Amino acid sequence: MITRRSDAEWRGDLLKGAGTVKLGSGAYEGKYGFQSRFENGPGTNPEELIAAAHAGCYSMALSLMLSEAGHPPTRVHTQARVKLDKVEGGFAITGIDLETVGEVPGLDAKKFDELAQAAKKNCPVSKALSAVPIALKATLK
C-alpha cells in the first residue's frame, strides 16, 4: 500500500486567520486563506488542490488506457474545475468539470471518447470524488 501525506496549518479565526499547506514530497508549499478560497485573493485553496490532483490522476489514467489499447498518446492535457457553492448549512463541492485534449496518433474520435469516459470512471481520484457529479469533455486532436 502506498500512503501519501500533506500538511496544513491554520492560525486564527476564519475571516482574519491564515494557513499554510505543504505537500509531503516538498514539491509545493504555500499559503491559503479566506480570500484565496472564497474570493480572488492570493494563495491556494483546497478546491484548487483537488482540481490539480484530479487533473493529474485523470491524465495518467487516460494515458494508461490509451497505451493498453495500442495507442500510446503523444500528449494528454486535462483541466479540472471544482465548483464550490453555498448550500443550505454552509458550502459544498457541487461538481467537477474535466476537459481533456488528447494527441493520439492513429486513433479515431469515437474510441478516444470511449477510453476517456472509462478513465473518468476508473481514475482513483474520480472514484474518491464519486459523491460529486463529474462531467467530462474529451477532444481528440
N, C-alpha and C positions, 0 to 999 in steps of 0.2 A: 504494500500500500504506500502511495505517495501522499505526503502531507505538506501542504504549503501554508505559510503564515504571513500575515501582515499585522502591523500595529497601528493603533490610533489612540490619540490622547486629546481630551477636551478639557479646557480650563475656563471656568466662569459660567455665567448663565447663557441661555440660548442666544439671545439677541446681541449681547456685547462680548461673549466669550470667543475663543479661538481654538482651533485644533490643528494637529499635525497628523499626517498619515505617512507611513513608511512601509514599503514593500520589503518582505523578508529577504529578497535577493539583493537589496540595496540599489536596484535599478531606478527607483523613484522615491523621493521624499519631498513632501510639500505641505503647504498649509491649506486649510479649509475653514469655512465659517458660514454664518447665516447668510451673508451677502453672496458668497460663491455658490450656495445651494439654492436659495430662494429668490435671488436677484441676479445680477450680472457682475458681481464683484470678482476681484482677483482670487485665484486659488482653485482647487479642485472640489469635488463633491462625491458622495457615494454613488450617485447615478452615473456620473461620468466614468467612474472606475468600473462600474458594472458594464457599461457600454463598451469600454475598452476590452474587458475580459470576454464579453460575448463576441465582439467582432474578431478578436484573435482566435478564440476557440472555433468559431464557425468557419473561418478561413482555412484553418488547419484541417477540420473535419471534411470540408468540401474538397480540398486538395487530395486528401487520402482517398475519398470515394472516387474522384476522377481518375486517380492513378490506378486504383484497383480495377476500374472499368477499362483500363488500357489506354487512357487519355491523360497522361500527366500534364498538368497545366503549366503554362508559361508564367501566369500571374493570376492570383485571386485577390481582389481588393474588396473589403467589406466595411461598410459604415453602419454602426448601430446607433439608434436614437432611443433613449429610455425616457418615457413620459412620466413625470411626477405631477400629480394633480391633487388639488384639495378635494377631499371627500368627507362624508359625514364621519366625524370623530378624528379628523386630522388630515394627514397626507398619505398617499399611496402611489406606488408604481402601478400605472394602469395599462401600460402597453409598451411593447418594444417593436420598433421597425428596423428590420435588417434590409440593407440594399447592397447587393453584391454584383460585381462585374468580373467575369472570368475571361481570360485569354487562353483558349484551349484548342490547339491545332487538331483538325480532323473530327471535331465533334459538332453535331447539329444542335439547334436550339432546344428541341423537344427533349433530347437526352440530357442536356445540360440542366434544364428546368427540373427534370425528374431527380437527378442527383442532388441538385440544390435543395429541393424540398426534403429529400431523405437526410441530408446533412443537418438541416434545421431541426428535424425530429430527433436525430441521434447525437448531436454535439452535446458533450457533458454539461456545458453551461446552459444550453437550451433546456435540457432535462431538469436542471436545478431550478430554472426560472419558469417551469411549466404552469405555475399558477397564474401567470400573466399571459394575455394574448400576445403572440409573436407573429408579426406579418413579415413576409419576405417578397422582395422584388429582385429577381435574378435576370441579369443581362449577359448574353454571350457576345464577345467582341470577336 
